[in-house]
Amino acid sequence: MSTRPNRIISSTITSASASASATSPTTLATSHEVRDRGSTFVAYVYRARTVDEARAVLARGHHAHEDDKDKESESKYDDARQHGAPKQWENGGDSECQNRDEKGVGVRGRSEVHYAKHGDKHEHKDVHGPYVIAAWRCMAVKPGQTGLSGPDDFVVGEGCEDGGERWAGGRVLGVMKREGVIDAVVVVCRWFGGTLLGPVRFTHIETCAREVCRRFKKIEEMDECVQTLRTLDDLLAALRAELTMAHKEGACKTQAVPRRA
Protein backbone atom coordinates (compact mmCIF):
# COMPACT_ATOMS: atom_id res chain seq x y z
CA MET A 1 0.00 0.00 0.00
CA SER A 2 1.60 3.28 -1.10
CA THR A 3 0.80 6.63 0.47
CA ARG A 4 2.80 8.62 -2.08
CA PRO A 5 -0.14 10.31 -3.94
CA ASN A 6 -1.61 11.54 -0.67
CA ARG A 7 1.78 12.83 0.41
CA ILE A 8 2.24 14.67 -2.88
CA ILE A 9 -1.17 16.35 -2.65
CA SER A 10 -0.61 17.22 0.99
CA SER A 11 2.81 18.70 0.25
CA THR A 12 1.32 20.75 -2.60
CA ILE A 13 -1.29 22.24 -0.29
CA THR A 14 1.27 23.11 2.38
CA SER A 15 4.16 24.11 0.12
CA ALA A 16 3.64 27.84 0.65
CA SER A 17 4.01 27.59 4.42
CA ALA A 18 6.89 25.14 4.12
CA SER A 19 8.79 27.45 1.77
CA ALA A 20 8.26 30.34 4.11
CA SER A 21 9.88 28.50 7.00
CA ALA A 22 13.16 30.06 8.09
CA THR A 23 14.49 26.98 9.86
CA SER A 24 17.68 25.34 8.67
CA PRO A 25 17.27 22.32 6.40
CA THR A 26 17.51 18.94 8.10
CA THR A 27 20.20 16.58 6.90
CA LEU A 28 18.60 13.16 6.42
CA ALA A 29 21.79 11.28 5.58
CA THR A 30 25.51 11.92 5.19
CA SER A 31 27.87 9.80 3.15
CA HIS A 32 31.17 8.34 4.22
CA GLU A 33 34.07 10.62 3.48
CA VAL A 34 36.25 9.86 0.46
CA ARG A 35 39.83 11.16 0.38
CA ASP A 36 42.14 11.09 -2.60
CA ARG A 37 45.51 12.90 -2.80
CA GLY A 38 44.48 15.69 -0.47
CA SER A 39 40.95 16.17 -1.80
CA THR A 40 37.96 15.28 0.35
CA PHE A 41 34.46 14.38 -0.87
CA VAL A 42 31.28 14.03 1.19
CA ALA A 43 27.57 14.11 0.29
CA TYR A 44 24.40 15.17 2.10
CA VAL A 45 20.74 14.62 1.26
CA TYR A 46 17.75 16.78 2.21
CA ARG A 47 14.03 16.41 1.67
CA ALA A 48 12.37 18.86 -0.74
CA ARG A 49 8.78 18.41 -1.93
CA THR A 50 8.93 21.23 -4.49
CA VAL A 51 11.56 22.92 -6.64
CA ASP A 52 11.11 26.06 -4.52
CA GLU A 53 11.93 24.06 -1.41
CA ALA A 54 15.00 22.65 -3.14
CA ARG A 55 16.25 26.10 -4.03
CA ALA A 56 15.52 27.27 -0.49
CA VAL A 57 17.71 24.49 0.89
CA LEU A 58 20.59 25.62 -1.31
CA ALA A 59 19.97 29.29 -0.55
CA ARG A 60 20.07 28.73 3.21
CA GLY A 61 23.23 26.71 2.90
CA HIS A 62 23.94 23.37 4.52
CA HIS A 63 27.39 24.19 5.91
CA ALA A 64 26.43 26.29 8.92
CA HIS A 65 24.31 23.79 10.79
CA GLU A 66 26.63 20.92 9.89
CA ASP A 67 29.48 22.82 11.52
CA ASP A 68 27.31 23.51 14.56
CA LYS A 69 26.60 19.80 14.91
CA ASP A 70 30.34 19.07 14.80
CA LYS A 71 31.44 21.48 17.54
CA GLU A 72 31.37 18.70 20.10
CA SER A 73 33.28 16.42 17.74
CA GLU A 74 35.89 19.14 17.18
CA SER A 75 36.53 19.52 20.90
CA LYS A 76 36.93 15.75 21.20
CA TYR A 77 39.57 15.72 18.48
CA ASP A 78 41.34 18.68 20.12
CA ASP A 79 41.40 16.80 23.42
CA ALA A 80 42.62 13.68 21.65
CA ARG A 81 45.53 15.51 20.03
CA GLN A 82 46.41 17.14 23.34
CA HIS A 83 46.06 14.15 25.67
CA GLY A 84 46.60 11.25 23.32
CA ALA A 85 44.15 9.92 20.76
CA PRO A 86 42.00 6.88 21.48
CA LYS A 87 42.88 3.79 19.48
CA GLN A 88 40.11 4.26 16.93
CA TRP A 89 41.46 7.77 16.15
CA GLU A 90 45.09 6.73 16.10
CA ASN A 91 44.25 4.57 13.11
CA GLY A 92 42.57 7.48 11.38
CA GLY A 93 38.90 6.68 11.96
CA ASP A 94 36.19 4.33 13.10
CA SER A 95 37.23 0.75 12.41
CA GLU A 96 33.75 -0.18 11.17
CA CYS A 97 33.72 2.61 8.58
CA GLN A 98 37.25 3.00 7.36
CA ASN A 99 38.90 1.23 4.49
CA ARG A 100 41.36 2.04 1.75
CA ASP A 101 41.10 0.75 -1.77
CA GLU A 102 43.89 -0.52 -3.97
CA LYS A 103 44.43 2.96 -5.44
CA GLY A 104 45.08 4.47 -2.03
CA VAL A 105 41.76 6.30 -1.87
CA GLY A 106 40.68 6.72 1.72
CA VAL A 107 37.04 6.13 2.68
CA ARG A 108 36.15 7.28 6.16
CA GLY A 109 33.11 7.44 8.39
CA ARG A 110 30.91 10.44 9.21
CA SER A 111 32.75 11.07 12.47
CA GLU A 112 35.88 12.06 10.56
CA VAL A 113 34.30 14.57 8.20
CA HIS A 114 34.75 17.44 10.62
CA TYR A 115 38.37 16.48 11.23
CA ALA A 116 39.00 16.54 7.50
CA LYS A 117 37.71 20.11 7.33
CA HIS A 118 39.14 21.46 10.58
CA GLY A 119 41.85 19.00 11.52
CA ASP A 120 45.57 19.46 11.89
CA LYS A 121 46.48 22.65 10.04
CA HIS A 122 49.78 21.24 8.85
CA GLU A 123 48.11 18.21 7.29
CA HIS A 124 45.36 20.22 5.55
CA LYS A 125 47.08 23.57 4.95
CA ASP A 126 46.62 23.31 1.16
CA VAL A 127 42.95 22.34 1.24
CA HIS A 128 40.63 24.80 -0.52
CA GLY A 129 36.90 24.86 -0.96
CA PRO A 130 34.51 23.42 -0.72
CA TYR A 131 33.02 23.12 -4.16
CA VAL A 132 29.29 22.74 -3.51
CA ILE A 133 27.71 20.50 -6.16
CA ALA A 134 23.96 19.98 -6.02
CA ALA A 135 21.07 18.30 -7.82
CA TRP A 136 17.37 17.99 -7.08
CA ARG A 137 14.30 16.12 -8.28
CA CYS A 138 10.79 16.98 -7.09
CA MET A 139 7.43 15.61 -8.18
CA ALA A 140 4.62 18.14 -8.47
CA VAL A 141 1.08 18.38 -9.80
CA LYS A 142 0.90 19.86 -13.30
CA PRO A 143 -0.75 23.29 -13.57
CA GLY A 144 -4.49 22.89 -14.01
CA GLN A 145 -4.50 19.31 -12.74
CA THR A 146 -5.80 17.94 -9.45
CA GLY A 147 -3.50 14.97 -9.02
CA LEU A 148 -6.48 12.61 -8.77
CA SER A 149 -6.56 11.40 -12.38
CA GLY A 150 -3.40 9.33 -12.32
CA PRO A 151 0.32 9.60 -13.08
CA ASP A 152 -0.26 11.91 -16.05
CA ASP A 153 -1.27 14.65 -13.60
CA PHE A 154 2.28 14.85 -12.27
CA VAL A 155 5.60 16.16 -13.55
CA VAL A 156 9.14 15.84 -12.18
CA GLY A 157 10.97 19.13 -11.79
CA GLU A 158 14.73 18.66 -11.71
CA GLY A 159 17.92 20.64 -11.98
CA CYS A 160 21.52 20.82 -10.88
CA GLU A 161 24.37 23.18 -10.05
CA ASP A 162 28.03 22.48 -10.80
CA GLY A 163 29.32 24.67 -7.98
CA GLY A 164 32.53 25.39 -9.87
CA GLU A 165 33.14 21.73 -10.78
CA ARG A 166 32.14 21.59 -14.45
CA TRP A 167 29.72 18.77 -15.36
CA ALA A 168 29.60 17.53 -11.76
CA GLY A 169 26.00 18.61 -11.17
CA GLY A 170 24.83 16.49 -14.08
CA ARG A 171 26.65 13.50 -12.63
CA VAL A 172 24.83 13.87 -9.31
CA LEU A 173 21.50 14.30 -11.11
CA GLY A 174 22.23 11.16 -13.12
CA VAL A 175 22.79 9.19 -9.92
CA MET A 176 19.47 10.44 -8.54
CA LYS A 177 17.68 9.30 -11.71
CA ARG A 178 19.28 5.87 -11.70
CA GLU A 179 18.47 5.37 -8.03
CA GLY A 180 14.90 6.60 -8.52
CA VAL A 181 15.17 9.35 -5.91
CA ILE A 182 12.44 12.01 -5.95
CA ASP A 183 11.54 14.86 -3.58
CA ALA A 184 15.14 15.33 -2.49
CA VAL A 185 18.20 17.54 -2.81
CA VAL A 186 21.64 15.93 -2.92
CA VAL A 187 24.64 18.12 -2.13
CA VAL A 188 28.19 16.89 -2.68
CA CYS A 189 31.05 18.93 -1.23
CA ARG A 190 34.60 18.66 -2.47
CA TRP A 191 37.55 20.17 -0.63
CA PHE A 192 40.37 20.50 -3.18
CA GLY A 193 43.78 19.47 -1.88
CA GLY A 194 45.88 21.06 -4.60
CA THR A 195 46.42 17.97 -6.78
CA LEU A 196 44.37 17.55 -9.95
CA LEU A 197 42.59 14.19 -9.84
CA GLY A 198 41.32 13.98 -13.40
CA PRO A 199 38.15 12.03 -14.28
CA VAL A 200 38.30 9.94 -11.09
CA ARG A 201 36.91 12.92 -9.21
CA PHE A 202 33.55 12.25 -10.85
CA THR A 203 33.71 8.67 -9.60
CA HIS A 204 34.16 9.94 -6.05
CA ILE A 205 31.32 12.43 -6.47
CA GLU A 206 29.00 9.72 -7.77
CA THR A 207 30.05 7.30 -5.03
CA CYS A 208 29.12 9.77 -2.30
CA ALA A 209 25.89 10.77 -4.04
CA ARG A 210 24.86 7.14 -4.56
CA GLU A 211 25.35 6.35 -0.88
CA VAL A 212 23.06 9.12 0.37
CA CYS A 213 20.50 8.37 -2.35
CA ARG A 214 20.20 4.78 -1.19
CA ARG A 215 19.98 5.81 2.43
CA PHE A 216 17.32 8.36 1.50
CA LYS A 217 15.25 5.66 -0.23
CA LYS A 218 15.42 3.50 2.88
CA ILE A 219 14.20 6.44 4.96
CA GLU A 220 11.37 7.07 2.51
CA GLU A 221 10.38 3.40 2.53
CA MET A 222 10.37 3.39 6.33
CA ASP A 223 8.24 6.55 6.41
CA GLU A 224 5.74 4.96 4.03
CA CYS A 225 5.60 1.83 6.17
CA VAL A 226 4.98 3.91 9.28
CA GLN A 227 2.26 5.87 7.48
CA THR A 228 0.65 2.62 6.32
CA LEU A 229 0.68 1.25 9.87
CA ARG A 230 -0.90 4.44 11.19
CA THR A 231 -3.61 4.23 8.54
CA LEU A 232 -4.29 0.60 9.44
CA ASP A 233 -4.38 1.52 13.13
CA ASP A 234 -6.99 4.18 12.39
CA LEU A 235 -9.07 1.69 10.39
CA LEU A 236 -8.79 -0.89 13.15
CA ALA A 237 -9.88 1.65 15.76
CA ALA A 238 -12.88 2.61 13.61
CA LEU A 239 -13.88 -1.05 13.14
CA ARG A 240 -13.58 -1.69 16.86
CA ALA A 241 -15.79 1.30 17.55
CA GLU A 242 -18.37 0.01 15.06
CA LEU A 243 -18.25 -3.45 16.64
CA THR A 244 -18.75 -2.00 20.12
CA MET A 245 -21.68 0.04 18.88
CA ALA A 246 -23.21 -3.03 17.20
CA HIS A 247 -22.93 -5.02 20.43
CA LYS A 248 -24.63 -2.24 22.37
CA GLU A 249 -27.45 -1.99 19.83
CA GLY A 250 -27.90 -5.78 19.92
CA ALA A 251 -28.07 -5.76 23.70
CA CYS A 252 -30.68 -2.99 23.66
CA LYS A 253 -32.85 -4.89 21.16
CA THR A 254 -32.63 -8.05 23.28
CA GLN A 255 -33.80 -6.19 26.35
CA ALA A 256 -36.64 -4.55 24.42
CA VAL A 257 -38.17 -7.88 23.28
CA PRO A 258 -41.07 -8.83 25.70
CA ARG A 259 -40.88 -12.23 27.33
CA ARG A 260 -43.58 -14.80 26.52
CA ALA A 261 -45.74 -16.07 29.39
N, C-alpha and C positions, 0 to 999 in steps of 0.2 A: 504494500500500500504506500503510495507516494504522496507526500503533502506539498510537493513543489509548486503546483499551480496556485494553491491557496497562499503559499508564502510569497509568490511573485505578485499576486494581486494585493496582498496586504502591504508588501514593501512599496508598491506603486502608490497606494493611498497615503502612506506615511512618509514618503520620500522627502517632502518639503520640510517637515520637522526634523527629519534625520540629517538633512543637508545643512540645516541651520545650526545644528549642534556644534558647540565650540570645543568639545572634549577631544583629547588626543586619540588618534586611531589605536585600536587594540591589536597587538600582534598575536595572531592565532598560532603561528608556527615559525620557527627559525631553523635554518639549515645548519649542518655541521660546517665548520670553517675549512676552506681549502687554501693551502699555501703552496706557492710555486715561485722559487727564485725571488723571494722578497715581496711578491704580490700576495694579497689576501682577498679571498672571495667569500661572501656570505649572503644568504637570501632570507627575505621575510615575506610573509603573506598576510594580507588583511582582507576582511570582508567588505564588499561594496555592492549594493543592490542595483545601483544606477551608475551611469557614466559620470554624473555630477558628483556622486559620492566618491568615485574613484579619483577624480581630479582633486577633490577636497582632501583626500588622504595624502596625495602628493604635495598639495599646497601647504598643508600643516607641517609636513616633514615627519619622518619616522625616526630621525636620529636623536632628537632631544629626549624623548621618553625612554628610548633604549639606553641612553647614557645614564639617566636617572635610575633605571632598574639596576645598573651595573655598579653603582657607587659602593655598595656593600662588597661586591666582588673585588673592586679595585683595592679597598682597604685590606682585604684578606691577602691579596697578592703582595701589597706593600709590606704587610706584617711577615709574610713568608720570606720575602727577600731579605728582611732585616733580621729575623730570628731563625731562619732556616726553613726551607720549603718542605712541606709534607712530601711523602714518597710519590704520591700521584702527580705532584707538580714538578718534582725533580725530573721526572721522565717526560715532561712537556705537556701533560694533559691527563684527562680521565682515561684509565686503562680500557674501559668499555667502549670508548668513542674513538680513540686515536688509532690510526694506522698510517702506513706510508707505502705508496705503491712502488712499482719497480722503477719508475722514472724519478723517484725522489720527491714526489708531490705530497706534501703533508695534508692530512685530513684530520681535523680536530673537532672536539665537541663544543657545544654552546658555551660552556663555562670558560673557554679560552678566548672567545671572540673579543671580550673587553681587553684582555691582556695583549692581544694582537694590535689593538688600536692605541692602547695607552701604556704598554709594557715598557721594558727597559729602553731608555732613550738611545743607548748606544746600539742596541740591536736593530731598532726601527727608525734610526735617524733619517734614512733616505725615503721613508714611506710618504707618499703624497695621496691626496684624495679625500674622500672617496669619489669615484665615479658612481653616480646613482642611476641605475638602469631600471626601467619599469615597464610593465605591460598590464593591461586589464581587459577583462571580458565580463560584460553584464547583460543579462537578459531582461528585456523590457517589453511592455505591451505596445504594439504599433499604434501610431496616432489614428484616432477614429475607431479603434477596436476595443472590445471589452475584456478580452482574454478568456472568454467563456466558450468560444467556438472551436477551439482546438489549437494545435501547434502553429498554424498559419497566422494566428493573431500576435505572435511574438517575433521579436527580432533581437539578434545579439549585437550589442554595441561594443566595439573593441578598439584598442589603440595601443601605442607604445611610445616610449621615449628612450633615446640612446644614451642620454646623460653624458655625452662626450666620448662614448665608446661606439664608434660607427658600426651600424648593423646589429649591435648587441640587443637593442630593444626587440627587433624582429625575431631574434633567436629565442628570447624569453616568451614572446607571444606564441611562437611555434610550439614550445613545450606545453604551454597552457592548452593549446588546441589538441595536441596529441593526447594529453592526459584527461581531456574533457572537463577542464575546470571552468566554471562560470560563476559570476557574482563574486569576483575576487580581484585583488590587485597584488601582483608579485613584484617585489623590489629586490634587485640584486646589487649589492655594493662591492666595488673593487677598490682596494687600496693599492696603488701602484708602487712597486718597490724599486723602480729605476731600471729594471732589466726588461727589455721587450720580449714578450712570450711568444708572439706569433699567433697562428690560428688556434693553438691549444687553449688560449684564453677563453674562446667561445665554448670549448668543452667544459671548462670549469664553471662558466656562467650557467650553462645548461644543466650541469650536474646539481648545482645548488638550487636552481629553479625547479627542477624535477622533484627534488626531495620535498620542498615545501608544498608543491602541488599535490603530491601523494598524501602528505599529512593533512592537507586541507580537505581532500576528498574523504578521508577517514572521519574527520571532524563533522563534515556535512552529513555523512551517512549515519553517524551516531546521533546527530541532532534530529534527523528524520525518524530514526527509530524511537527516540524519546518522544517526539511529537505524536507518532503513531500510538505508542503506549498510553499517552495522555488522552488521546481521542478514544481509545478503547476503554480506558478507565471511566471516562465520561459516559460512554454508551452503557457500560456495565452498571454504573450508578443509576442511570435513568431506567434501565430494565428492572433493577432491584426495587426502585421506587414504584414502578408500575405493578410489580408482583405483590408488593406489600399492600398497595391500594386494592388490588383484585382480591386478596385474602380478606381484607376488611369488608369489602362490599359483599363477598360471599357469606361472611359471618353475619352481617346485618340481615341478609335475605333469609338465612336459616332461622334466625331469631324471630323474624316477622311471620313465618309460616305457622298458622294455628295448629295446635295438636288435635288429633282425632280422639273422640271419646271412646 
